Amino acid sequence: MTPKVLRAAALLLAALVVALAFAWQYGLFDASGGRPGASGIAKLGGPFTLVDQDGRTRTDADFRGKLMLVYFGYTFCPDACPTALQVMTVALDMVGDKGKDVQPIFVTIDPARDSAVRLKEYIKNFHSRFVALTGSPEAVAQAAKAYRVYYAKAPDSGSTADYLMDHSSIIYLMDRKGRYITHFTHANNPEDLARAIKANL
């Protein structure tokens, strides 16, 4: 083989490996035949048992039959979290009356400071239908793991009381059975989120 043919073959092989990896990640090899939005990367989401802003125990099963918008953050977050929650709020307002079939959920990744009482005050700044959830560190960690959320105390946070949290900033859109559909970040426009919600109602 000439060097040119070898290079072409190597590029083709590399492209095939990338394509196979993408297909595997997005669930295209799922034996159940499920859609990519419900398998692969969409093995995202799952059972949780947490406590809402009114002190009631809530599980993922409580929200079946509705689309869910799920965001993990914390009330002391200086920018990404309030921006994401505001994006969710504006998007739900854009959807209008049909938005009653969408449950916005805020899960703290800082249960040491975010009690139910604190969450109740904080979440008043956003959409009236928000459910804010906290729990034991173990319960929060289990929920975050199910959604593949990264979080950790920032190493250069300063004093113990004023620490910041490093965390992923993702708004998950889940279907009426709790399966992943798509995701956004706090940098997305509310219009993008509202469009995705409407397409799945």
C-alpha positions in Angstrom: 0.0 0.0 0.0 1.1 3.5 -0.7 1.5 6.0 2.2 -1.6 7.9 0.9 -3.8 4.8 1.0 -2.4 4.0 4.5 -3.3 7.5 5.7 -6.8 7.2 4.3 -7.3 3.8 5.9 -6.1 5.2 9.3 -8.4 8.2 9.1 -11.3 5.9 8.1 -10.6 3.6 11.1 -10.3 6.6 13.5 -13.7 7.9 12.2 -15.2 4.5 12.7 -14.0 4.3 16.3 -15.4 7.7 17.1 -18.7 6.8 15.5 -18.9 3.6 17.4 -18.0 5.3 20.7 -20.7 8.0 20.0 -23.3 5.3 19.2 -22.4 3.4 22.4 -22.6 6.5 24.6 -25.9 7.5 23.2 -27.5 4.1 23.6 -27.8 3.2 19.9 -26.8 -0.4 20.7 -29.4 -0.8 23.4 -30.9 -4.3 23.0 -34.3 -3.0 24.2 -34.6 -0.9 21.1 -35.3 2.2 23.1 -34.8 5.6 21.6 -31.5 7.3 22.2 -33.3 9.8 24.5 -34.0 7.0 26.9 -30.8 5.0 26.9 -27.0 5.3 26.8 -26.2 8.7 28.1 -29.9 8.7 29.0 -29.3 6.1 31.6 -29.3 9.3 33.5 -31.7 10.0 36.3 -33.1 7.5 38.7 -34.6 7.0 42.1 -34.1 9.5 44.9 -35.6 10.2 48.3 -35.2 13.7 49.5 -37.0 16.4 51.5 -38.8 19.4 50.0 -38.9 23.0 51.1 -42.0 22.2 53.2 -40.3 19.3 55.1 -42.1 16.6 53.2 -40.4 13.5 51.9 -40.4 13.4 48.1 -39.3 10.7 45.7 -38.8 10.6 42.0 -42.1 8.7 41.7 -44.0 11.7 43.0 -43.4 13.5 39.6 -44.4 10.7 37.2 -46.8 11.9 34.6 -45.1 15.2 34.2 -42.1 16.4 32.4 -39.3 17.3 34.9 -36.8 20.2 34.7 -34.1 19.2 37.1 -31.2 21.4 38.3 -28.5 20.7 40.9 -27.0 23.7 42.6 -26.9 25.6 46.0 -28.4 28.7 47.5 -25.0 30.4 48.2 -24.1 30.1 44.5 -23.1 33.5 43.2 -24.0 33.3 39.6 -24.6 30.0 37.7 -27.4 28.7 39.9 -29.6 31.8 40.1 -29.1 32.3 36.3 -30.2 28.7 35.6 -33.2 28.9 37.8 -34.2 32.2 36.2 -33.8 30.6 32.7 -36.2 27.8 33.9 -38.6 30.3 35.3 -38.8 32.4 32.1 -39.1 29.3 29.9 -42.0 28.0 32.0 -43.7 31.4 31.7 -43.2 31.2 27.9 -44.9 27.8 27.8 -48.0 29.2 29.5 -50.9 27.1 30.8 -49.4 23.9 29.3 -46.5 24.4 31.7 -48.6 22.9 34.4 -47.5 19.5 33.1 -43.9 20.4 33.8 -42.3 20.1 37.3 -39.3 22.3 37.9 -37.0 20.8 40.6 -34.0 22.3 42.3 -31.8 19.9 44.2 -29.1 21.3 46.5 -25.6 19.9 46.4 -24.9 21.7 49.7 -27.1 20.0 52.3 -24.9 21.2 55.2 -26.2 24.8 54.7 -29.3 24.3 52.6 -32.0 23.2 55.0 -35.6 23.0 54.0 -36.2 26.4 55.7 -33.4 28.0 53.7 -34.6 26.5 50.5 -38.2 27.7 51.1 -37.0 31.3 51.3 -34.6 31.0 48.4 -36.9 29.3 45.9 -39.5 32.1 46.4 -37.3 34.1 44.0 -38.2 31.8 41.1 -41.2 30.1 39.6 -44.0 29.4 42.0 -44.2 25.7 41.0 -40.6 24.9 41.9 -39.9 22.0 44.3 -36.6 22.5 46.1 -35.0 19.4 47.6 -32.4 18.6 50.2 -31.5 15.7 52.4 -28.7 13.9 54.1 -25.3 14.1 52.4 -25.7 10.5 51.4 -29.1 11.0 49.8 -28.0 14.1 47.9 -24.9 12.2 46.7 -27.1 9.3 45.5 -29.3 11.7 43.5 -26.4 13.6 42.0 -24.7 10.3 41.0 -27.9 9.2 39.2 -27.8 12.5 37.2 -24.0 12.4 36.7 -23.7 15.7 38.5 -20.2 16.7 39.7 -19.8 18.8 42.8 -17.2 19.4 45.5 -16.2 22.1 47.9 -14.0 24.6 46.2 -10.4 24.2 47.5 -9.8 28.0 47.7 -13.1 28.9 49.3 -11.7 30.7 52.4 -13.5 30.4 55.7 -15.6 27.4 56.6 -18.9 29.3 56.7 -18.4 31.1 53.3 -17.2 28.3 51.2 -18.1 28.0 47.5 -19.0 24.8 45.7 -17.6 23.7 42.3 -20.3 21.9 40.4 -21.7 21.1 36.9 -24.4 23.5 35.8 -26.9 21.5 33.8 -30.7 21.8 33.4 -32.1 18.3 32.6 -35.3 17.8 30.7 -36.8 14.5 31.7 -39.9 12.8 30.2 -43.1 11.8 32.0 -41.5 8.5 33.1 -38.4 10.1 34.5 -36.2 9.4 31.4 -33.7 11.8 30.0 -34.7 13.8 26.9 -32.1 16.5 26.6 -30.2 19.1 28.6 -29.3 22.8 28.7 -27.0 25.0 30.7 -27.5 28.3 32.5 -26.0 29.9 29.4 -28.9 28.8 27.1 -31.7 31.2 26.2 -35.1 30.6 27.8 -36.5 30.4 24.3 -34.4 27.3 23.6 -35.7 25.6 26.7 -39.3 26.6 26.1 -39.1 25.2 22.6 -37.9 21.9 23.9 -40.6 21.7 26.5 -43.3 22.5 24.0 -42.0 19.8 21.7 -42.3 17.2 24.4 -45.6 18.1 26.0 
